[in-house]
């Protein structure tokens, strides 16, 4: 006779016996006891290659959003989910998905000098679309990222098998430098798990890179960026940046901003 009970351990450490049920058995990723829904089962895959392409690893601040807006079938995990991850390097990753619609949002890295737009399949390659900063608001539809230079690097016939073969070869040769190292996986799963925790607890979260601790966020994140702006400081750089220290990462203030500041003793701040 089959055992009508099973033992489960959830993401937050709870354990115990649960009576067998067909729903959780076939759709285990809908329940917090067995996973994190789209946050951990979908987002971790997209985030892994995205942060590798961007040259970042661990986030500093994460917010998870979403909710159960349609599929009320007894599940726990949301049918609309979003993770917003902010990085000390001066960039942000936004990943969003829904189980109520199948239109893709697409994968885009939007930089200051250009945007990198990835195709839906590896063989589609990617496009690099140059940025044109005009200094004025752009209405919806003003720039949809058309055109640009197309790159189609050679792809293996089966990219999953190629990645696996490379991993096995690294094991045989005792080479720790795999294409998907442990630190990359750690960074990705830590980020999406923080998204789950943020969503469930209703809090923004900080991640401490030094010891891996997660704690409730406060106002210091916004305050530090505001202070940097007041000091006219330079932006952070992504690791591996090889260009001129100022190239592509600084702004030249327009002439009208030279008037910013107080007139002291009748002296024009632009001539001070």
C-alpha positions in Angstrom: 0.0 0.0 0.0 1.5 3.4 -0.9 2.3 5.7 1.9 -0.3 8.5 2.1 2.2 10.9 3.7 5.4 12.5 2.5 8.1 14.6 4.1 8.8 18.1 2.8 11.3 20.8 3.6 10.3 24.3 2.5 12.5 27.3 1.5 12.1 28.8 5.0 13.2 25.7 6.8 9.8 24.2 7.9 9.6 20.5 7.8 6.9 17.9 8.5 4.5 15.3 7.1 2.0 16.4 4.4 -0.8 14.2 3.2 -0.4 13.1 -0.5 -2.3 15.3 -3.0 -2.4 15.0 -6.8 -2.2 18.8 -7.3 1.1 19.4 -5.4 2.5 16.2 -6.7 2.1 17.1 -10.4 2.6 20.9 -10.0 5.0 21.0 -7.1 6.6 24.3 -8.3 3.3 26.1 -7.4 3.8 25.6 -3.7 6.3 27.3 -1.4 7.1 24.0 0.3 8.8 22.8 -2.9 10.1 25.9 -4.7 9.7 29.5 -5.5 7.4 29.5 -8.6 8.6 31.6 -11.5 11.1 33.4 -9.3 13.3 30.3 -8.8 12.2 28.0 -11.6 12.3 30.5 -14.4 14.1 33.7 -13.4 17.2 31.9 -12.3 17.9 30.7 -15.8 17.4 34.1 -17.5 19.3 35.9 -14.8 22.4 33.6 -15.0 23.3 34.4 -18.6 22.1 38.0 -18.3 24.4 39.0 -15.4 27.3 37.1 -17.0 26.8 39.2 -20.1 26.6 42.4 -18.1 29.7 41.6 -16.0 28.0 41.8 -12.6 27.4 39.1 -9.9 25.7 39.8 -6.6 23.1 42.6 -6.2 23.1 45.1 -3.4 19.3 45.7 -3.2 16.4 43.5 -4.4 12.6 44.0 -4.5 10.2 41.3 -5.5 6.7 42.1 -6.8 3.7 40.3 -8.2 0.6 38.5 -7.0 -2.0 35.9 -7.7 -4.3 37.7 -10.0 -6.1 35.0 -12.0 -5.1 31.4 -11.3 -7.0 30.7 -8.1 -6.5 26.9 -8.0 -5.0 26.5 -4.5 -1.5 27.4 -5.4 0.8 29.6 -3.3 3.2 31.1 -5.8 2.1 34.2 -7.8 1.0 34.0 -11.5 2.6 37.4 -12.1 6.1 37.9 -10.8 8.8 40.6 -11.0 12.3 40.9 -9.6 14.1 44.3 -9.5 17.8 43.9 -8.6 20.1 47.0 -8.1 23.9 46.7 -8.3 26.7 48.8 -6.9 28.2 48.9 -10.4 25.5 51.3 -11.3 23.0 49.2 -13.1 19.7 47.5 -12.6 18.2 44.2 -13.7 14.4 43.8 -14.1 12.9 40.3 -14.8 9.2 39.9 -15.1 6.9 37.1 -16.2 3.3 36.0 -16.1 1.5 32.7 -16.4 -1.6 34.5 -17.8 -0.1 35.7 -21.2 2.5 34.2 -23.6 3.8 37.4 -25.2 7.6 37.7 -24.6 9.1 40.9 -23.2 12.5 40.2 -24.9 16.0 40.4 -23.5 17.7 43.8 -23.8 20.7 45.4 -22.1 20.2 49.1 -22.3 23.4 51.0 -21.9 24.3 54.7 -22.1 25.9 54.5 -25.5 24.1 51.5 -27.0 21.6 48.8 -26.5 22.2 45.1 -26.9 19.1 43.3 -28.1 19.1 39.5 -28.0 17.1 37.3 -30.4 14.7 34.7 -29.2 17.0 31.8 -30.1 20.8 31.4 -29.9 21.1 31.2 -33.7 19.4 34.6 -34.0 22.4 36.3 -32.4 22.1 39.8 -31.1 21.9 43.4 -32.4 23.8 46.4 -31.1 21.8 49.6 -31.5 23.6 52.9 -31.0 22.1 55.3 -28.5 21.2 58.8 -29.4 20.8 60.9 -26.2 18.8 64.0 -27.1 18.3 65.3 -23.6 14.5 65.4 -23.8 11.7 63.0 -22.9 10.8 60.4 -25.6 7.2 59.4 -26.0 6.2 55.7 -26.2 7.2 54.2 -29.5 9.8 56.9 -30.2 12.6 54.4 -30.1 11.8 50.7 -30.4 15.5 49.6 -31.0 15.2 49.1 -34.8 18.3 48.7 -36.9 21.8 48.4 -35.5 24.6 46.0 -36.3 23.7 42.3 -36.2 26.1 39.7 -34.7 25.7 36.0 -35.2 28.5 34.1 -33.4 29.0 30.5 -34.3 26.7 28.3 -32.2 26.9 24.6 -31.4 24.2 22.4 -32.8 23.0 21.6 -29.3 24.1 24.4 -26.9 22.9 22.5 -23.8 25.0 19.5 -24.7 28.0 21.6 -25.5 27.8 23.3 -22.1 27.5 19.9 -20.4 30.4 18.5 -22.4 32.6 21.5 -21.4 31.6 21.0 -17.7 32.5 17.3 -17.8 35.9 18.1 -19.5 36.6 20.7 -16.7 35.9 17.9 -14.1 38.3 15.6 -15.9 41.0 18.2 -16.2 40.4 19.6 -12.7 39.8 23.0 -14.3 37.5 25.2 -12.1 37.0 27.8 -14.8 33.8 26.4 -16.2 31.5 28.5 -18.5 29.0 28.6 -15.6 31.1 28.7 -12.4 29.7 28.1 -8.9 29.9 31.8 -8.0 27.7 32.7 -11.0 25.1 30.2 -9.9 25.3 31.4 -6.3 24.7 35.0 -7.4 21.7 34.1 -9.6 19.9 31.9 -7.0 20.6 34.3 -4.2 19.0 37.1 -6.2 15.8 35.3 -7.1 15.5 33.9 -3.6 15.7 37.4 -2.3 12.9 38.2 -4.7 10.8 35.5 -3.1 11.6 36.7 0.4 10.8 40.3 -0.6 7.5 39.4 -2.2 6.4 37.3 0.7 7.5 39.7 3.5 6.7 42.9 1.7 10.2 44.4 2.2 13.1 45.6 0.1 16.3 43.7 1.0 20.0 44.4 1.1 22.6 41.7 0.3 26.0 41.9 2.0 28.6 40.6 -0.5 31.2 40.1 2.3 29.4 37.5 4.3 26.3 36.7 2.2 23.8 38.1 4.8 20.4 39.4 3.7 18.8 42.1 5.7 15.9 44.6 5.5 16.8 47.6 3.3 16.6 51.2 4.5 17.0 54.7 3.1 20.8 54.5 2.7 20.6 53.1 -0.8 18.9 56.2 -2.2 20.8 58.6 0.1 24.2 57.4 -1.2 23.3 57.9 -4.9 21.9 61.4 -4.1 25.1 62.3 -2.3 27.2 61.2 -5.2 25.1 63.4 -7.5 25.6 66.4 -5.2 29.3 65.8 -5.2 29.4 65.6 -9.0 31.2 62.3 -8.6 32.0 59.7 -11.3 29.9 56.7 -12.0 31.0 53.2 -11.0 32.4 50.9 -13.7 31.5 47.4 -14.6 34.3 44.9 -13.9 36.6 44.4 -16.8 36.0 47.9 -18.3 39.0 48.6 -20.5 38.2 51.9 -22.2 39.2 55.4 -21.1 38.0 56.0 -17.5 35.6 58.6 -18.6 34.5 57.2 -22.0 30.9 56.2 -22.2 30.1 56.7 -18.5 30.1 60.4 -17.9 27.7 63.2 -18.8 28.6 66.6 -20.0 26.2 69.1 -18.5 24.4 71.4 -20.9 25.3 75.1 -20.8 22.1 76.1 -18.9 23.1 74.1 -15.9 26.1 76.4 -15.4 23.6 78.8 -13.9 22.9 76.3 -11.1 23.7 77.6 -7.6 23.3 80.7 -5.5 24.4 84.2 -6.6 26.8 85.3 -3.9 27.7 89.0 -3.6 26.1 89.5 -7.0 28.4 87.1 -8.7 27.1 84.8 -11.5 27.6 81.1 -10.3 28.6 80.2 -13.9 31.6 82.6 -13.5 32.5 81.7 -9.9 
